[in-house]
Amino acid sequence: MLNGKKVLLGVSGGIAAYKACALTSKLVQSGADVRVIMTEGATEFVQPLTFQALSRNPVYTDAFDEKEP
């Protein structure tokens, strides 16, 4: 259904960050290429490694830190 679609998921600090994990998993299972960017506050609820494992992509926590320049 979402094969070949690219999704950018922004996660901010709040209890909904846990729900974003489930959303990431479902999007990937549907065939989407999911990239996650997190605020510093979001990392207090869920570690970036969790989203990295679920999305199979690097997670961005700093807008100025280029993982793929």
C-alpha positions as a Markdown table, in Angstrom:
| # | Residue | x | y | z |
|---|---|---|---|---|
| 1 | Met | 0.0 | 0.0 | 0.0 |
| 2 | Leu | 2.8 | 2.5 | 0.9 |
| 3 | Asn | 5.5 | 0.8 | -1.2 |
| 4 | Gly | 8.0 | 3.3 | -2.4 |
| 5 | Lys | 6.5 | 6.2 | -0.3 |
| 6 | Lys | 8.9 | 8.3 | 1.8 |
| 7 | Val | 7.7 | 9.5 | 5.2 |
| 8 | Leu | 9.4 | 12.0 | 7.5 |
| 9 | Leu | 8.1 | 11.6 | 11.1 |
| 10 | Gly | 8.8 | 14.4 | 13.5 |
| 11 | Val | 8.6 | 13.4 | 17.2 |
| 12 | Ser | 8.5 | 16.0 | 19.9 |
| 13 | Gly | 8.7 | 15.7 | 23.7 |
| 14 | Gly | 5.5 | 14.2 | 25.1 |
| 15 | Ile | 3.8 | 11.0 | 26.1 |
| 16 | Ala | 2.7 | 10.6 | 22.4 |
| 17 | Ala | 6.3 | 9.8 | 21.6 |
| 18 | Tyr | 5.5 | 6.2 | 22.6 |
| 19 | Lys | 2.6 | 6.1 | 20.1 |
| 20 | Ala | 5.1 | 7.3 | 17.4 |
| 21 | Cys | 7.0 | 4.1 | 17.9 |
| 22 | Ala | 3.9 | 2.0 | 17.0 |
| 23 | Leu | 3.2 | 4.3 | 14.0 |
| 24 | Thr | 6.8 | 3.9 | 12.7 |
| 25 | Ser | 6.5 | 0.2 | 12.9 |
| 26 | Lys | 3.2 | 0.1 | 11.0 |
| 27 | Leu | 4.4 | 2.4 | 8.3 |
| 28 | Val | 7.5 | 0.3 | 7.7 |
| 29 | Gln | 5.4 | -2.9 | 7.7 |
| 30 | Ser | 3.2 | -1.2 | 5.0 |
| 31 | Gly | 6.3 | -0.6 | 2.8 |
| 32 | Ala | 7.1 | 3.0 | 3.5 |
| 33 | Asp | 10.7 | 4.4 | 3.9 |
| 34 | Val | 10.4 | 6.2 | 7.2 |
| 35 | Arg | 12.9 | 8.8 | 8.4 |
| 36 | Val | 12.6 | 10.1 | 12.0 |
| 37 | Ile | 13.7 | 13.4 | 13.4 |
| 38 | Met | 13.4 | 14.0 | 17.2 |
| 39 | Thr | 13.5 | 17.0 | 19.5 |
| 40 | Glu | 15.7 | 16.9 | 22.6 |
| 41 | Gly | 12.6 | 16.5 | 24.7 |
| 42 | Ala | 11.5 | 13.5 | 22.7 |
| 43 | Thr | 14.7 | 11.7 | 23.6 |
| 44 | Glu | 13.7 | 11.9 | 27.3 |
| 45 | Phe | 10.7 | 9.6 | 26.5 |
| 46 | Val | 12.1 | 7.3 | 23.8 |
| 47 | Gln | 15.7 | 6.7 | 22.8 |
| 48 | Pro | 16.7 | 7.4 | 19.2 |
| 49 | Leu | 18.0 | 3.8 | 19.0 |
| 50 | Thr | 14.4 | 2.6 | 19.3 |
| 51 | Phe | 13.3 | 4.5 | 16.2 |
| 52 | Gln | 16.5 | 3.5 | 14.4 |
| 53 | Ala | 15.7 | -0.2 | 14.9 |
| 54 | Leu | 12.0 | 0.3 | 13.9 |
| 55 | Ser | 12.7 | 2.4 | 10.8 |
| 56 | Arg | 15.9 | 0.8 | 9.7 |
| 57 | Asn | 17.3 | 4.3 | 9.1 |
| 58 | Pro | 19.5 | 6.8 | 11.0 |
| 59 | Val | 17.6 | 9.0 | 13.4 |
| 60 | Tyr | 18.2 | 12.8 | 13.4 |
| 61 | Thr | 18.3 | 14.6 | 16.7 |
| 62 | Asp | 20.1 | 17.7 | 15.6 |
| 63 | Ala | 19.0 | 19.7 | 12.5 |
| 64 | Phe | 22.6 | 20.7 | 11.8 |
| 65 | Asp | 24.3 | 17.3 | 12.1 |
| 66 | Glu | 24.3 | 15.8 | 8.6 |
| 67 | Lys | 24.6 | 12.0 | 8.7 |
| 68 | Glu | 24.7 | 11.9 | 4.9 |
| 69 | Pro | 26.2 | 15.1 | 3.6 |
